[in-house]
Amino acid sequence: MIVPSHASHGEAARPLTLSGSLGSNSASIATLLHKNGTFWSIGANVAAPVFRGSTLWSERQAAPDALEVSQANYRQTVLNAFVRVADTLQALEHDAVALNAQSHALSASGESLRLLRANYQGGIVNYLQILIADSQYHSCADLGGVGYRARNMHAKQLEFIGSCARADRID
């Protein structure tokens, strides 16, 4: 089979087949090998689609467009990854601000409780105010414990992510 030179340009190869045959024909076995009964033939065959029109040309023209689509999908995937990272960093910043506010609330409620106890001993406030301040302080302290556990869990997550990243670089 001979492949045309234009096959390297993205078009489907149109095979060119060369064939030949040699034989002999005779009415008797004695004259079978004589020259008079020998025949031969040679021929060529080219196979090509008849009704494909400009399909091959269109497929060749569509290849760069398919490449552009693939590159655009890849760029979109990378941009989505950056958006997720930015969202995560923003959530971490929001959590840090909330934790800072919670820490200030705990500090302020502790100071308020300390001052109310001093005023109670001086006879300025009643015991109900002490109970309210104590309740507020313990509410803040309980939330502080939750914040501590959340920070601890977050630190473990970052440690895990870091160890995975190091393992990827080692391999």
DONU-575375 format. One record per residue: residue in one letter; x, y, z of N, C-alpha, C in turn. Coordinates in pm, whole numbers, plus 50000, padded with zeros to 5 digits. Each point is the difference from the previous one (the first is absolute). Layout:
N
   r    n.px    n.py    n.pz   ca.px   ca.py   ca.pz    c.px    c.py    c.pz
   A       X       Y       Z       X       Y       Z       X       Y       Z
...
***
This chain:
171
   r    n.px    n.py    n.pz   ca.px   ca.py   ca.pz    c.px    c.py    c.pz
   M   50086   49883   50000   49914   50117   50000   50090   50123   50000
   I   49969   50097   49919   50075   50124   49991   49913   50110   50058
   V   50058   50078   50092   49925   50107   50065   50039   50131   49934
   P   49904   50079   49954   50032   50126   49933   50070   50098   50093
   S   50074   50093   49942   50078   50095   50080   49911   50098   50075
   H   49878   50027   49957   49915   50095   50069   49940   49943   50128
   A   50026   49873   50034   49946   49938   50121   50057   50064   50126
   S   50121   50057   49990   50061   50060   50119   49936   50134   50035
   H   49914   50055   49917   49937   50129   50026   49869   49988   50074
   G   49971   49885   50060   49881   49985   50081   49884   49937   49925
   E   50014   49975   49872   49892   49936   49927   50016   49849   50012
   A   49891   49932   49988   50006   49855   50007   50075   49948   49877
   A   50081   49898   50018   50078   49944   49890   49907   49927   49904
   R   50022   50025   49873   49925   49928   49898   50094   49894   49945
   P   49975   49873   50030   50095   49896   49959   49998   49977   49849
   L   50119   49979   49947   50019   49962   49860   50051   49856   50003
   T   49925   49911   49944   50036   49858   50001   50042   49959   49860
   L   50120   49942   49992   50048   49944   49873   49990   49849   50012
   S   49946   49936   49895   49989   49854   50004   50036   49943   49864
   G   50037   49875   50003   50033   49930   49876   49974   49852   50018
   S   49983   49932   49886   49980   49855   50006   50063   49936   49877
   L   50039   49879   50019   50063   49923   49894   49941   49860   50008
   G   49970   49942   49886   49943   49866   50000   50013   49935   49863
   S   49952   49880   49991   50001   49931   49870   49872   49923   49985
   N   49965   49980   49874   49874   49936   49968   50026   49900   49888
   S   49947   49881   50017   50021   49900   49896   49889   49898   50008
   A   49971   49939   49883   49898   49898   49996   50054   49865   50044
   S   50133   49982   49992   50059   49873   50043   50118   50026   50091
   I   50036   49900   50073   50111   50013   50094   50132   50011   49924
   A   50014   49943   49888   50125   50001   49925   50034   50140   49951
   T   49905   50081   49966   50027   50135   49949   49980   50109   50106
   L   49989   49962   50124   49973   50095   50109   50114   50100   50018
   L   50125   49958   49983   50113   50089   50026   50052   50067   49873
   H   49935   49993   49886   50043   50068   49878   49968   50148   50009
   K   50073   50078   49919   49981   50145   49997   49863   50039   49947
   N   49945   49922   49917   49874   50036   49938   49885   50005   50102
   G   50008   49926   50106   49892   49997   50098   50022   50093   50118
   T   50104   50082   49997   50033   50088   50112   49923   50131   49989
   F   49951   50047   50111   49934   50131   50003   50048   50078   50122
   W   49984   50128   49993   50038   50086   50112   49911   50123   49999
   S   49999   50068   50115   49927   50127   50009   50065   50087   50107
   I   49984   50127   49983   50053   50095   50098   49896   50111   50014
   G   49988   50054   50118   49900   50104   50018   50028   50085   50123
   A   49934   50109   50006   50010   50092   50114   49860   50031   50048
   N   49989   50028   50128   49869   50029   50057   50017   50115   50100
   V   49919   50102   49989   50000   50111   50095   49861   50005   50061
   A   49996   50001   50133   49872   50007   50069   49985   50139   50061
   A   49892   50067   49968   49973   50133   50056   49851   50015   50016
   P   49958   50070   50104   49857   50022   50018   49946   50090   49888
   V   49880   49972   49959   49941   50074   49889   49923   50122   50051
   F   49924   49986   50108   49910   50106   50044   50041   50065   50133
   R   50127   50013   50027   50042   50062   50125   50015   50150   49986
   G   50003   50048   49884   50006   50145   49979   50123   50059   50065
   S   49980   50101   50082   50112   50067   50066   50012   49958   50146
   T   49961   49878   50031   50004   49952   50139   50141   50001   50056
   L   50095   49948   49923   50138   49994   50049   50055   50141   50023
   W   49968   50091   49910   50046   50137   50016   49937   50062   50124
   S   49873   49975   50022   49930   50055   50117   50056   49943   50129
   E   50030   49871   50000   50059   49938   50120   50136   50061   50028
   R   50076   50027   49896   50131   50060   50018   49986   50142   50054
   Q   49902   50074   49954   49978   50136   50046   49948   50001   50145
   A   49928   49896   50041   49942   49995   50135   50103   49964   50106
   A   50111   49941   49963   50099   49956   50098   50054   50116   50084
   P   50039   50114   49941   50046   50111   50085   49890   50053   50093
   D   49876   49999   49952   49888   50044   50085   49983   49908   50120
   A   50015   49869   49977   49989   49904   50111   50114   50022   50099
   L   50118   50034   49949   50112   50029   50089   49972   50124   50085
   E   49943   50103   49939   49966   50122   50075   49896   49970   50108
   V   49901   49917   49968   49898   49963   50099   50064   49927   50117
   S   50090   49909   49969   50069   49925   50106   50083   50093   50087
   Q   50069   50094   49939   50080   50095   50077   49911   50091   50085
   A   49886   50040   49947   49908   50084   50077   49944   49923   50120
   N   49968   49873   49981   49953   49917   50112   50107   49988   50108
   Y   50125   49984   49959   50109   49989   50095   50016   50132   50077
   R   49997   50112   49928   50012   50131   50066   49886   50019   50100
   Q   49879   49960   49964   49886   50015   50089   50017   49913   50125
   T   50054   49881   49983   50026   49912   50115   50101   50063   50095
   V   50106   50059   49944   50101   50065   50084   49941   50120   50071
   L   49920   50080   49928   49937   50116   50063   49904   49958   50112
   N   49926   49891   49979   49910   49950   50105   50081   49957   50123
   A   50116   49941   49977   50084   49959   50113   50047   50123   50078
   F   50039   50106   49928   50041   50123   50069   49884   50063   50076
   V   49881   49995   49945   49882   50053   50069   49976   49924   50129
   R   50013   49868   49994   49980   49919   50122   50104   50033   50106
   V   50125   50017   49956   50106   50035   50096   49971   50137   50061
   A   49961   50096   49917   49969   50134   50051   49882   49996   50097
   D   49897   49921   49968   49886   49986   50090   50042   49940   50134
   T   50086   49900   49994   50048   49936   50123   50081   50098   50084
   L   50087   50077   49935   50080   50098   50074   49910   50108   50061
   Q   49899   50041   49928   49907   50100   50053   49923   49943   50120
   A   49959   49873   49990   49930   49938   50113   50093   49990   50121
   L   50126   49968   49978   50095   49994   50111   50018   50138   50064
   E   50007   50103   49917   50013   50135   50053   49876   50038   50081
   H   49882   49965   49948   49876   50027   50072   49998   49927   50135
   D   50045   49875   49998   50005   49923   50125   50098   50064   50099
   A   50112   50051   49949   50098   50064   50089   49941   50127   50062
   V   49926   50077   49921   49936   50121   50054   49897   49962   50107
   A   49920   49897   49971   49899   49955   50097   50066   49950   50128
   L   50109   49927   49985   50070   49947   50117   50059   50114   50083
   N   50052   50102   49931   50055   50116   50070   49890   50073   50077
   A   49884   50017   49937   49886   50066   50067   49955   49916   50120
   Q   50000   49871   49984   49961   49911   50109   50098   50010   50116
   S   50127   50011   49967   50102   50014   50105   49982   50131   50075
   H   49970   50107   49925   49976   50129   50066   49874   49995   50087
   A   49897   49931   49952   49877   49988   50079   50026   49923   50129
   L   50081   49896   49993   50034   49922   50119   50078   50086   50098
   S   50094   50076   49948   50080   50087   50085   49913   50107   50065
   A   49911   50059   49920   49912   50106   50054   49903   49944   50103
   S   49943   49881   49974   49906   49944   50097   50072   49957   50127
   G   50124   49955   49989   50078   49967   50119   50031   50123   50083
   E   50035   50109   49932   50027   50126   50072   49872   50054   50064
   S   49888   49989   49928   49872   50045   50056   49964   49918   50124
   L   50019   49870   49994   49971   49914   50115   50089   50037   50118
   R   50128   50026   49973   50093   50037   50108   49956   50132   50066
   L   49962   50097   49917   49957   50130   50056   49869   49987   50078
   L   49905   49919   49946   49873   49982   50072   50021   49929   50133
   R   50092   49905   50005   50028   49933   50129   50058   50100   50101
   A   50088   50087   49952   50056   50102   50090   49890   50095   50047
   N   49911   50038   49909   49888   50089   50038   49902   49928   50093
   Y   49983   49870   49981   49911   49925   50089   50058   49999   50140
   Q   50130   49980   50011   50062   50000   50132   49993   50139   50064
   G   49995   50102   49915   49986   50136   50053   49855   50036   50026
   G   49905   49910   49962   49860   50024   50027   49933   50089   49896
   I   50060   50018   49884   49943   50089   49899   49901   49927   49911
   V   50024   49870   49969   49912   49924   49911   49943   49881   50075
   N   49891   49943   49944   49940   49884   50065   50054   49870   49937
   Y   49961   49889   50059   50054   49870   49957   49946   49959   49863
   L   49884   50046   49961   49943   49967   49869   50090   50050   49888
   Q   50056   50118   50017   50091   50053   49898   50126   49914   49988
   I   50046   49947   50112   50116   49909   49999   49966   49874   49923
   L   49880   49944   50024   49960   49878   49930   49990   50022   49849
   I   49946   50114   49960   49988   50031   49857   50139   50012   49937
   A   50090   50073   50065   50136   50018   49948   50074   49867   49996
   D   49978   49917   50103   50064   49868   50003   49949   49913   49885
   S   49870   50006   49974   49942   49923   49890   50058   50046   49865
   Q   50012   50131   49983   50057   50052   49876   50146   49956   49984
   Y   50074   50006   50108   50141   49960   49995   50013   49853   49961
   H   49919   49914   50061   50010   49857   49971   49950   49968   49858
   S   49906   50076   49951   49957   49982   49861   50115   50031   49905
   C   50069   50110   50027   50116   50035   49917   50111   49898   50014
   A   50020   49952   50122   50106   49901   50023   49970   49870   49927
   D   49871   49959   50000   49962   49878   49928   50025   50016   49850
   L   49965   50116   49947   50026   50025   49858   50150   50007   49973
   G   50075   50049   50096   50146   50002   49985   50056   49859   49991
   G   49941   49907   50074   50043   49859   49991   49970   49943   49863
   V   49884   50036   49946   49967   49956   49865   50100   50059   49901
   G   50032   50129   50018   50098   50065   49913   50136   49933   50009
   Y   50038   49960   50123   50128   49931   50016   49999   49868   49925
   R   49890   49926   50014   49993   49871   49929   50000   50021   49849
   A   49932   50106   49955   49997   50029   49857   50140   50037   49950
   R   50072   50083   50077   50138   50036   49960   50088   49877   49997
   N   49984   49914   50099   50080   49879   50006   49971   49910   49880
   M   49873   49986   49965   49963   49918   49885   50055   50061   49871
   H   49990   50132   49990   50052   50069   49881   50151   49981   49988
   A   50071   50009   50112   50145   49980   49998   50034   49858   49954
   K   49922   49903   50044   50024   49862   49957   49973   49984   49851
   Q   49897   50069   49949   49971   49993   49856   50115   50060   49920
   L   50051   50115   50044   50111   50062   49929   50125   49912   50005
   E   50021   49936   50114   50114   49909   50012   49985   49883   49904
   F   49879   49946   49989   49975   49889   49909   50021   50043   49854
   I   49948   50117   49965   50016   50050   49862   50148   50022   49971
   G   50072   50055   50094   50144   50021   49981   50076   49871   49984
   S   49963   49897   50077   50070   49872   49986   49968   49936   49867
   C   49877   50019   49950   49965   49946   49866   50080   50071   49893
   A   50017   50133   50014   50075   50076   49900   50147   49957   50001
   R   50055   49976   50120   50139   49954   50007   50015   49861   49938
   A   49902   49914   50023   50005   49865   49944   49992   50005   49847
   D   49924   50095   49946   49991   50013   49854   50133   50044   49942
   R   50071   50089   50069   50128   50048   49950   50107   49892   50008
   I   49991   49913   50098   50100   49895   50017   49991   49898   49889
   D   49876   49965   49963   49983   49900   49894   50045   50060   49870
***
